[in-house]
Structure formats: structure tokens, C-alpha cells
Amino acid sequence: MQTPVPWVGSVPAGSAELPLPDQLHPDAAAHHRIGERFAALDFGSGGPFAAEDASAPL
């Protein structure tokens, strides 16, 4: 059984704040937010690429 996508058939969450100019591709501000969230999830504490020693430079 597939997990339903909550925004299919409606407006995606956050679209009022960061609309998709062509209804498909994010603009510069949305790309910036995607990058911030990716970095926090993947390189932040507990992420798969987190530094073992938080004081060590990346």
C-alpha cells in the first residue's frame, strides 16, 4: 500500500510563503530553504554526515 502524499490534489504546504513560479520549479528563495534544511538534517547533530567531534572542522 502506498503512503498517500498529503498535498496531492491540493496546494502544497508552504506554497503561500514560497510559491513555485511555474507550478513546478522552486525559485531562489525556495532553493535557499531546501539547502538550509538539507544541511541541518544531513550535517547537523545526528545526521549521517555529522562530524564525530563537534569541535572538529568540516
Summary of the structure (lengths in Angstrom):
residues: 58
radius of gyration: 16.0
end to end distance: 40.7
largest distance: 45.9
contacts: 85
relative contact order: 0.09
helix: 28%
strand: 0%
